[in-house]
Amino acid sequence: MDVTATPSSARRLVVPLATVVAVLVAVSAIALPSGRVGAQSSSTLVLRAVDTVEPASSSLQFLWTGSPADAADATLTENGSAIETDAARPLPTSTPMSIALVFDTSEAMDSSGALIEAKEAAKEWIEGREGAQVGAQAFAVYVAADTGVQLQGYTTDTERLVETIDRIAPPATEEARGEAAVWSAIAQAAQSLEDRPGSQPSIVVMTGTNDSVTGSTTRAVARGAVRSSGAAVFAAELLGAGLDPGSLDALVRSSGGLVFSTDQGGEFGTAVADIGEAVSAQQYELGFASPTELGSVADMTLQVGDQTATASVVVGSAVRGTDALNPTIIPASGGVGFLQGNLGLILLVVVALLAVGLLAYGVFMLFVREDRLAAVLSPYESTAAVATPVDDDGGDSALARTAIMQRAVAITEQVATDRGVLVRAENALERANLPLRAGEALLFYVLLVVIATVLALVVSGSLLLGLIVGVVAALVPVGTVNFLAARRRKQFMALLPDTLTLLASTLRAGYSLMQGVEAVAEEVSEPMGLELRRVVTEARLGRPLEEALDGTAERMASPDFAWAVMAIRIQREVGGNLSELLMTVADTMIERERLRRDVQSLTAEGRVSAIVLGLLPVGLAAVMFVINPDYSRQLIDTTLGNVMLVAAVLSMLAGFLWMKKIIDIEI
């Protein structure tokens, strides 16, 4: 019989066959989720560490879940060129390892039997260690219930570890049984691994419940600690209980670990066993000689089978962890290179502050063209002066010329007057010799504080930083005015003895007191000359000379000048030789100034110590923020950090004021 298939009969056979194949494929696709789905279903390559401390004898460690033969044939390229390597060999069993086991003890894990499976698989892993592995592999045990807790620190003692795992049980309360603080346990495990340098770190997470306990701050801390420790995170996941593993899988991928998942509680132990196999038996070491110059960057590409893994390291260093081996490189945007780092940011801030200061200075100089008080009193400063009309409304010399600004200044003055601030502001501006109206100065002071605080909040997004900038913006203008006033007062006090001596000489020459003050005002330097010219002007306007001199003493806060005025007042009432009296007062002031300078010399060391101790914490904080901003931002981004920062600032201020009080000796 001829059984050769004709084309038509072949087509009739192909159609049913294709239908059967399609049905089988569909059934397989539907049935697949009920089994184990994980990273072990295909070969995976992960670079774990590169050591180029000695470039001629460099090595790298990698995890490969495929054929050992493929691992032995691994190839390596460095900066685009293939380099000769030793044959990859399994990681020696004596390699120190630190492994943190994190058990989710929630209801989902317990009721499905996954918790029992995880415990048994973990015990088999620990008890199955052979030879040098027993002393090389140290385990720690953590449980994640309503909080993360360490049950056992790192140890190689098999009996103790098995006993600890046997004690793991679901929480006693129903509320706690429904929760799993997995991220809290990961954070603790990663932070403990940072204290174990020299060993290969791994974290094994066995979970089946979404973490609804841990907040975003702790999760960020966990990610940072994993990155800092160089640990690889391995996850065994029970999917059937409604677990959403998105964020955990992202951590696994970024750390260079593997995910083993299943929706069957009875198969969960196999997933944990596969992790143990990957950590203990599927890691390899490859030796090579790096041709890159010491201190230069080497871009490496490792190929095993059909998989590749890359790394970027500085030759001469040892780097561990996927994140560290693949740093995020921000391409240069052009311009001067050294300005594109932290130094550039600092310079940008300095330039911005200078620009704001120059803008404020320009605004003040645009509207404040002269000292209004000097303009009003100028017709009376000399007998030969010609009177000129004065615009009482301010004219072009007023800072606030628009109706809106004048209204704002008026409101500010009213509020300041009601609270007794206006008079103090006027006195401070007079002492500093700043040609500003108190209302205008207060208005622009408030605007500066508000704008600086809002800008800091918008730019940084941190309430604490915004408040700090606001406090600085509030203190700087006040400190500047006080500094200018103190410097002017110091200059005034330094000129006072010579001024009294010169005034006594004019009296001996036959001048009257008024003529003597006027003559001295033209000879002495500023600020003494300006203040005496003001005394002469006020006297010509009808104010008694003694009262004008008393006003100067009060304005300059000078007790020495007040004593001189008191001597003049007494002499004019009871009589006597005024020139001799002024010479005596001048000699007394010279002796007191000599004593004051002696005290300044003796307390110089204390003042320098106070300044250094006051600036040292600020300088160290700035350096730490530039060197390690992630570490320093904990003081800004966390509540505990904010409290500690405020307490530190208050303590520093208290100590500085205490030291200042000790070295501040009244003469």
C-alpha positions in Angstrom: 0.0 0.0 0.0 1.3 3.4 -0.9 1.3 5.5 2.3 3.0 8.5 0.8 1.1 11.6 2.0 -0.2 13.9 -0.7 0.0 17.6 -0.3 -3.7 17.8 0.6 -3.4 15.0 3.1 -0.3 16.6 4.6 -2.2 19.8 5.1 -5.0 17.8 6.8 -2.4 16.3 9.2 -0.6 19.6 9.9 -3.7 21.5 11.0 -4.7 19.0 13.9 -1.0 18.8 14.9 -0.7 22.6 15.1 -3.8 22.7 17.1 -2.5 20.1 19.6 0.8 22.0 20.0 -1.0 25.3 20.6 -3.2 23.8 23.2 -0.2 22.3 25.0 1.6 25.6 24.9 -1.5 27.4 26.4 -1.9 24.8 29.1 1.8 25.2 30.0 1.5 28.9 30.2 -1.5 28.7 32.4 0.0 26.0 34.6 3.4 27.7 35.0 2.5 30.2 37.7 1.4 27.4 40.0 4.9 26.1 40.1 8.2 27.8 41.0 9.1 30.8 39.0 12.5 32.4 39.7 15.9 33.5 38.7 17.1 29.9 38.8 15.0 29.1 35.6 17.8 30.7 33.5 21.5 31.3 33.8 22.3 34.5 35.7 25.6 36.4 36.0 26.3 38.9 38.7 29.6 40.6 39.5 30.1 40.8 43.3 33.6 42.2 43.9 36.7 43.4 42.1 40.1 43.6 43.9 42.8 45.6 42.1 44.9 46.7 45.1 47.8 44.8 43.5 47.1 45.3 39.7 49.4 42.5 38.7 47.5 40.0 40.8 43.9 41.3 40.5 40.9 39.2 41.0 37.1 39.4 40.7 34.3 37.4 42.3 31.1 36.6 40.4 27.9 34.6 40.8 26.9 32.3 38.0 23.9 30.0 38.1 24.6 28.2 34.8 27.0 25.5 33.8 30.4 25.3 35.7 32.0 24.6 32.3 30.8 28.0 31.0 32.2 29.7 34.2 35.6 28.1 33.5 35.6 29.6 30.0 34.8 33.1 31.2 36.4 36.0 29.3 37.3 39.5 30.5 37.8 42.7 28.7 39.2 45.9 30.2 38.7 49.3 28.6 37.7 47.5 25.4 40.7 45.2 25.1 40.6 41.5 25.9 43.0 40.5 28.7 44.5 37.2 29.7 42.9 35.6 32.8 43.3 32.5 34.8 40.6 29.9 34.5 37.6 30.8 36.8 37.4 28.4 39.8 34.8 28.0 42.4 35.1 30.4 45.3 37.3 28.7 48.0 35.3 27.2 50.8 37.5 29.1 53.2 36.3 32.4 51.9 34.8 34.4 54.9 31.1 35.0 54.4 28.6 36.9 56.6 25.0 35.8 55.9 21.9 37.5 57.5 18.8 35.3 57.4 15.5 37.4 57.6 12.4 35.3 58.4 8.9 36.8 57.8 6.7 35.3 60.6 3.4 36.6 59.4 0.1 34.7 59.1 0.6 34.2 55.4 3.9 32.4 55.9 2.6 30.4 58.8 -0.7 29.2 57.4 0.7 28.2 54.1 3.5 26.2 55.6 6.1 28.4 54.0 7.6 29.4 57.4 8.2 25.8 58.4 9.7 25.1 55.0 12.0 28.1 55.3 13.2 27.1 58.7 14.0 23.5 57.7 15.8 24.7 54.5 17.8 27.2 56.5 18.8 24.5 59.0 19.8 22.1 56.3 21.9 24.8 54.7 23.7 25.5 58.0 24.1 21.8 59.0 25.2 20.9 55.4 28.3 23.0 55.5 31.5 21.0 55.0 35.1 21.4 55.8 36.3 25.0 55.9 32.8 26.3 55.3 31.9 25.6 58.9 34.3 28.2 60.2 34.0 30.5 57.2 30.3 31.1 56.9 28.9 33.1 59.8 25.1 33.5 60.1 22.9 36.0 61.9 19.1 35.5 62.4 16.4 38.2 62.2 12.6 37.9 62.4 10.2 40.4 60.9 6.9 40.6 62.7 5.4 44.0 63.8 9.0 45.1 64.1 12.4 43.8 63.0 14.3 41.9 65.7 17.7 40.3 65.8 17.5 36.8 67.4 21.1 35.8 66.9 24.3 37.8 66.1 26.8 36.5 63.6 28.2 33.1 64.6 29.6 30.0 63.0 28.2 27.7 65.8 25.9 25.2 64.1 24.2 24.1 67.2 23.4 27.6 68.4 22.1 28.7 65.0 19.8 25.6 64.7 18.5 26.2 68.2 17.7 29.9 67.3 15.9 29.0 64.1 13.8 26.4 66.0 12.6 29.2 68.4 11.2 31.2 65.5 7.4 31.2 65.7 4.5 33.5 64.6 3.7 36.4 67.0 1.3 35.7 69.8 -1.2 38.5 69.0 -3.5 38.4 66.0 -2.6 42.0 65.1 1.1 41.3 65.0 0.5 38.1 63.0 -0.8 40.1 60.1 2.3 42.4 59.8 5.9 41.9 58.7 8.4 44.7 59.2 10.7 43.2 56.6 12.5 46.5 55.7 13.2 47.2 59.3 14.9 43.8 59.6 16.8 44.4 56.3 18.1 47.8 57.7 19.3 46.2 60.9 21.0 43.3 59.0 22.7 45.7 56.5 23.9 48.0 59.3 25.4 45.0 61.1 27.2 43.9 58.0 29.0 47.2 57.8 30.8 46.2 61.0 32.2 43.0 59.3 34.7 44.2 56.7 36.8 41.5 55.0 33.9 39.0 54.6 31.5 38.6 51.7 28.1 40.0 52.8 24.7 38.5 51.9 21.2 39.1 53.1 18.6 36.3 52.6 15.0 37.5 52.9 12.2 34.9 53.2 8.8 36.7 52.9 5.2 36.4 51.8 3.6 39.5 53.2 3.7 43.2 52.1 5.5 45.4 54.6 2.9 47.9 55.9 4.8 48.7 59.1 8.1 50.2 57.9 8.0 53.9 56.8 9.8 55.5 53.9 12.6 56.8 56.1 13.5 53.3 57.3 13.3 52.0 53.8 15.7 54.7 52.6 18.0 53.8 55.5 17.9 50.1 54.5 18.8 50.9 50.9 21.6 53.1 52.0 23.0 50.5 54.4 22.8 47.8 51.8 24.7 50.0 49.4 27.3 50.9 52.0 27.9 47.4 53.1 28.2 46.0 49.6 25.8 43.2 50.5 23.8 41.2 47.9 20.2 40.7 48.8 18.6 37.3 47.9 14.8 36.9 48.2 12.6 33.9 48.5 9.1 35.1 47.9 5.7 33.4 48.5 3.5 35.0 45.7 0.2 33.3 46.3 -0.5 35.2 49.5 -0.9 38.6 47.7 2.7 39.7 48.1 3.6 42.7 45.9 7.4 42.3 45.6 8.1 45.4 43.5 10.3 47.4 45.9 12.0 44.3 47.3 12.8 43.0 43.8 14.3 46.5 42.9 16.6 46.2 46.0 17.6 42.7 44.9 18.5 43.8 41.4 20.4 46.9 42.5 22.4 44.9 45.0 23.3 42.0 42.6 21.2 39.3 44.3 18.6 36.8 43.0 14.9 36.3 43.4 13.4 32.8 43.9 9.6 32.8 44.0 6.8 30.3 44.3 3.1 30.4 45.0 3.2 27.0 46.8 4.0 27.1 50.5 5.2 23.4 50.3 7.8 24.4 47.8 9.1 27.4 49.6 11.9 25.4 51.2 13.3 24.6 47.7 13.5 28.3 46.9 15.5 28.8 50.1 17.7 25.8 49.3 18.4 27.3 45.8 19.6 30.5 47.5 21.9 28.5 49.7 23.2 26.7 46.7 23.8 30.0 44.9 25.7 31.5 47.8 27.7 28.5 48.8 28.4 26.7 45.5 27.7 29.0 42.5 30.2 31.7 43.2 33.5 31.8 41.3 36.8 33.7 41.4 38.8 34.8 38.4 42.4 36.0 38.5 44.0 38.5 36.1 46.6 41.2 35.7 45.2 44.6 35.1 47.0 46.5 32.4 45.5 49.9 33.4 47.7 52.4 35.1 47.4 52.7 38.9 44.8 55.3 39.9 43.0 55.2 36.5 39.5 54.0 35.8 39.1 50.5 34.4 35.9 49.6 32.6 35.5 45.8 32.8 33.2 43.5 31.0 32.9 39.8 32.1 31.3 37.3 29.7 30.2 33.9 30.9 28.2 31.9 28.4 25.7 34.2 26.7 25.6 36.6 29.8 27.7 39.7 30.4 28.3 41.8 33.5 30.1 45.2 33.7 32.0 47.1 36.3 33.9 50.4 36.6 36.7 50.5 39.2 39.7 52.7 40.0 42.8 50.5 39.7 44.4 50.2 43.1 41.2 49.7 45.0 39.0 46.9 46.2 35.3 47.4 45.5 32.4 45.2 46.6 28.7 45.4 45.7 26.8 45.9 42.4 26.0 49.6 43.2 29.7 50.4 43.9 30.9 48.4 40.8 28.5 50.3 38.6 28.5 53.9 39.9 26.2 56.5 38.3 28.3 58.8 36.2 26.9 62.2 35.4 28.4 63.4 32.1 30.1 66.7 32.1 28.1 69.6 30.7 31.1 71.5 29.5 32.8 74.5 31.1 35.5 74.4 33.7 35.8 71.0 35.1 36.6 71.8 38.7 33.6 74.0 39.0 31.2 71.0 38.3 31.5 69.4 41.7 30.9 70.4 45.3 33.3 73.3 44.9 31.3 74.6 42.0 28.1 74.4 44.1 29.8 76.3 47.0 31.1 79.0 44.6 27.6 79.3 43.0 26.1 79.9 46.4 28.7 82.5 47.3 28.2 84.3 43.9 24.4 84.2 44.5 24.8 85.8 47.9 27.1 88.4 46.5 24.6 89.1 43.7 21.8 89.6 46.3 24.0 91.8 48.4 25.0 94.0 45.4 21.4 94.2 44.3 20.4 95.4 47.8 23.3 97.9 47.8 22.2 99.1 44.3 18.6 99.6 45.5 19.8 101.5 48.5 22.2 103.7 46.5 19.5 104.3 43.9 17.2 105.9 46.3 19.4 107.0 49.2 21.5 109.8 47.7 22.6 111.6 50.8 22.2 111.7 54.5 18.8 113.4 55.0 19.7 114.7 58.4 22.9 116.3 57.0 20.9 117.9 54.2 18.5 119.4 56.8 21.3 120.7 59.0 23.7 121.9 56.3 22.5 125.5 56.3 23.5 125.8 60.0 26.9 124.2 59.9 28.7 127.4 59.0 27.9 131.1 59.5 28.7 131.7 55.9 26.3 129.1 54.6 23.5 130.2 52.4 20.1 128.8 53.4 18.6 126.4 50.8 15.1 125.2 50.7 14.5 121.7 52.1 11.9 119.3 50.7 10.1 118.1 53.8 8.4 115.4 51.8 11.6 113.7 51.1 11.9 114.2 47.3 14.4 112.1 45.5 16.3 111.4 48.7 13.6 109.2 50.2 14.1 105.5 49.9 10.4 104.7 49.4 9.2 107.1 46.7 6.2 105.2 45.4 2.8 105.4 47.1 2.8 101.7 47.8 6.2 101.7 49.5 5.3 104.9 51.5 2.2 103.2 52.7 4.2 100.0 53.6 6.7 102.1 55.5 4.0 104.0 57.3 2.4 100.7 58.4 5.8 99.4 59.5 6.5 102.5 61.5 3.1 102.4 63.2 3.6 98.7 64.2 7.2 99.3 65.3 6.1 102.4 67.4 3.3 100.4 69.1 5.9 97.8 70.2 8.7 100.2 71.1 10.9 98.9 68.3 11.1 102.1 66.2 13.1 104.1 68.8 15.6 101.3 69.3 16.0 101.0 65.5 16.6 104.7 65.1 19.2 104.7 67.9 21.0 101.7 66.3 21.1 103.3 62.9 22.4 106.6 64.3 25.2 104.8 66.2 26.2 103.0 63.0 25.9 106.3 61.0 23.6 104.7 58.4 21.6 107.2 56.4 18.3 105.3 56.6 14.9 106.0 58.1 14.0 103.5 60.8 10.7 102.6 59.1 12.3 101.9 55.8 15.1 99.8 57.4 12.6 97.7 59.3 10.4 97.2 56.2 13.3 96.0 54.1 14.6 93.9 57.0 11.3 92.0 57.2 11.2 91.6 53.4 14.7 90.2 53.4 13.9 87.6 56.1 10.7 86.5 54.5 12.1 86.2 51.0 15.3 84.4 52.1 13.2 81.9 54.1 10.7 81.2 51.3 13.6 80.8 48.7 15.4 78.3 51.1 12.1 76.3 51.5 11.5 76.2 47.8 15.1 75.3 46.8 15.8 72.8 49.5 12.4 71.4 50.3 13.4 71.2 53.9 11.5 73.1 56.6 14.5 72.9 59.0 16.9 74.3 56.4 14.4 77.1 55.6 14.1 78.0 59.2 17.9 78.0 59.6 18.3 80.4 56.6 15.5 82.6 58.0 17.3 82.8 61.3 20.6 83.7 59.6 18.8 86.3 57.4 17.3 87.8 60.6 20.6 87.9 62.5 23.0 89.1 59.8 21.5 92.6 59.3 21.3 93.1 63.1 24.8 91.9 63.6 26.1 94.1 60.7 24.5 97.2 62.3 25.8 96.3 65.7 29.3 95.7 64.3 29.3 99.0 62.5 28.1 100.8 65.6 30.7 99.0 67.8 33.5 99.8 65.4 32.4 103.5 65.2 32.2 103.7 69.0 35.7 102.2 69.3 37.0 104.8 67.0 35.2 107.5 68.9 36.6 106.3 72.2 40.2 106.2 70.8 40.0 109.8 69.7 38.4 111.1 72.9 41.6 111.7 75.0 43.3 113.7 72.1 40.1 115.6 71.6 39.9 116.7 75.2 43.6 117.7 75.1 43.0 119.7 72.0 39.9 121.3 73.5 41.9 122.3 76.6 44.6 123.9 74.4 42.0 126.0 72.7 40.6 127.2 76.0 44.1 128.1 77.1 44.5 130.1 73.9 41.5 132.2 74.9 38.7 130.6 73.0 35.3 130.2 74.6 33.9 126.7 75.0 31.6 127.0 72.0 34.5 128.3 69.8 36.8 125.6 71.1 34.3 122.8 70.2 33.8 124.4 66.8 37.6 124.6 66.2 38.2 121.0 67.4 35.4 119.7 65.2 37.3 120.9 62.1 40.6 119.3 63.2 39.8 115.8 64.6 39.1 112.7 62.5 35.8 110.9 62.0 33.6 110.0 63.8 34.6 112.5 66.5 34.6 115.4 64.0 31.1 114.5 62.7 29.6 114.3 66.2 31.2 117.6 67.3 29.9 119.3 64.1 26.5 118.0 65.0 26.8 119.5 68.5 27.8 122.8 67.0 24.8 122.7 64.7 22.4 121.8 67.5 23.8 124.6 69.6 23.3 127.1 66.8 19.7 125.9 66.5 19.1 126.9 70.2 19.9 123.7 72.1 22.1 124.3 75.2 25.6 123.2 74.6 25.7 120.8 77.6 22.5 119.1 76.4 23.9 118.7 72.9 27.1 117.1 74.4 25.0 114.9 76.6 23.1 113.8 73.5 26.4 112.8 71.8 27.4 110.8 74.9 24.1 109.0 74.9 24.1 108.4 71.2 27.6 107.0 71.2 27.0 105.0 74.5 30.3 106.5 75.8 30.5 106.8 79.6 33.9 108.5 79.3 32.5 111.3 77.2 29.6 111.5 79.6 32.0 112.1 82.5 33.7 114.8 80.5 30.4 116.5 79.8 29.6 116.2 83.5 32.9 117.9 84.4 32.1 120.7 81.9 28.6 121.1 83.4 30.0 121.3 87.0 32.7 123.7 86.1 30.2 126.1 84.3 28.0 126.0 87.4 30.7 126.4 90.2 33.6 127.9 88.2 37.2 126.8 88.0 39.9 126.2 85.5 38.2 124.2 82.8 41.3 123.5 80.7 43.1 121.9 83.7 40.0 119.9 84.4 39.8 118.6 80.9 43.5 117.7 80.9 43.0 115.7 84.1 40.0 113.9 82.6 42.1 113.2 79.4 45.0 111.7 81.5 42.5 109.5 83.4 41.1 108.2 80.1 44.6 107.5 78.8 45.4 105.4 81.9 42.1 103.6 81.6 42.7 102.9 77.9 46.2 101.5 78.8 44.6 99.2 81.4 41.9 98.2 79.0 44.5 97.2 76.4 46.5 95.2 79.0 43.3 93.3 79.8 42.7 92.7 76.1 46.2 91.2 75.8 45.8 89.0 78.8 42.4 87.6 77.5 43.5 87.2 73.9 44.0 83.5 74.3 40.6 83.0 75.7 39.0 85.0 72.9 40.7 83.0 70.3 39.7 79.8 72.0 36.1 80.9 72.1 36.2 81.8 68.4 37.9 78.5 67.4 35.6 76.4 69.5 32.5 78.3 68.2 33.5 77.9 64.5 34.9 74.4 64.7 31.5 72.5 64.8 30.2 74.6 61.9 33.3 74.0 59.8 33.3 70.3 60.5 29.6 70.1 59.7 30.2 71.8 56.3 33.1 69.5 55.5 31.1 66.4 56.4 28.2 67.6 54.3 30.4 68.1 51.3 32.3 64.8 51.7 29.3 62.6 52.6 26.0 64.4 52.0 23.9 61.2 52.4 25.3 60.6 55.8 24.9 64.2 56.9 21.4 64.6 55.5 20.1 62.3 58.3 20.3 65.3 60.5 18.0 67.2 58.2 15.7 64.5 56.9 14.8 62.7 60.1 13.0 63.9 63.2 15.7 62.6 65.6 18.3 64.3 63.5 16.4 67.6 63.6 16.2 67.3 67.4 19.9 66.5 67.7 20.8 69.3 65.4 18.8 71.9 67.3 20.2 70.6 70.6 23.7 70.8 69.3 23.2 74.4 68.0 21.7 75.5 71.4 24.5 73.8 73.3 27.1 75.4 71.1 25.6 78.9 71.5 25.4 78.4 75.3 29.0 77.4 75.5 30.1 80.3 73.3 28.2 82.8 75.4 29.5 81.3 78.6 33.1 81.6 77.4 32.5 85.2 76.2 31.1 86.1 79.6 34.2 84.7 81.3 36.6 86.8 79.2 34.5 90.0 79.1 36.0 92.1 81.8 34.5 95.5 82.5 37.1 98.4 82.9 
